[in-house]
């Protein structure tokens, strides 16, 4: 893995980690184009009791 690809991969992982820490229920979708993650989508659910 090249230095540029490694840095990009680490950025994606950090974004995913931050998203996971800020949500309780939901999903995270990775959009991939040409083998690279180009977009992250967070769909959060709010449970009302």
N, C-alpha and C positions, 0 to 999 in steps of 0.2 A: 504494500500500500504506500503510495507516494506521500510526501509530507503534506501536500495540499489536500489530498483525499482524507488523510488521517485527521487533519484539523477540522474539515467539514464533518466527518463522522462524529467527532467529539462534540461539535456544536449541536448536531442533531440529538445526540444522547443527552446533552445537558438540557435542551429544550423539552425533551420528553420527560426527563426527571422533574423539571419544574412544573410541568403540566400535571404529572401524577401527584405531586405533593399538594397541589392546590384543589384537588377534586376528591369527592367521596364516591360518587356513582357516575358512570358514563363510559365513554369510549374515546380512544385516540386513533385516528386514521392517518397512515402515512401515504402520501401520493408520490409515486416513483415514476421518473421519466428518464430514459436512457441509462438505467441503472443507478440513478442518483435520487435521493429524497429531495423533492422540490417544494413540498408543502406538508404541513401538519395541520390536522383538523381536530378540534376538541369539541365533543358533544357531551355536555354535562347534564345529568338528571338531578332534579331536586325532588326529594321525597317529602310529601306533605301528609302528616298523620291526622 
